[in-house]
């Protein structure tokens, strides 16, 4: 083998190795802070700018939320290092039943699994009474 071919082969192998390492590093999820009321409203304002939020519920672990906007439920949950936001009919959100401390909401293209506090009922009373969340 010629010296130039060996150098080119070694350089190519090093470049491929570097690209593989970069791809592996890029897939590592960055820590996402849990949602609080302010962060949840900011997320909803970005994802659903034209929808007024009448009531808001944040999952026990801060990894998701359900908000009421008229006859629609706005749902967001943590996925990787960001949040996925979807909407579904309000009746479907109310009809969801918790199992083993987790509320499962099926949207058209995903499933939100939102943690409930121990003994917390679903739906929360403020969703049933129409009370506006603070």
C-alpha positions, 0 to 999 in steps of 0.5 A: 500500500502506498503511504498516501492511501494509508494516511487517507484511510486513517483520516477517513476512519478518524472522521467516521469515528468522530461523526459516530461519537457526535451522533451518540452524544447528540441523542443524550437528552438534556435535563428538562426542569419540571413544569410549574404554573408559570412555565406551563402557561408559557409553554401553552402560549407558545404551542397554542397562542390563540387558545385561552386557558380556562383551567390548568392541571400539572402532573405530580412530577411536573412532566406534563399538563392538561389545560381546558380551552373551551371544548378542547383539552390541550395536553403537553408532556415531556418527550426527550429534552422537550415537550410534545403538545397535542389537543383532543376533545374535552370529553375524551380528557374527562373520560380518561381513567387513571391506572396505578397512579398514572393518567393515560391520554391517547392523542391522534399520534401519541400517548401522554402518561401523566403522574397523579399524586397519591389518591388524587382523583381524575378529573380534578374538581376545578375541571368539573366546576369550571373554576378558573385556575390561578 
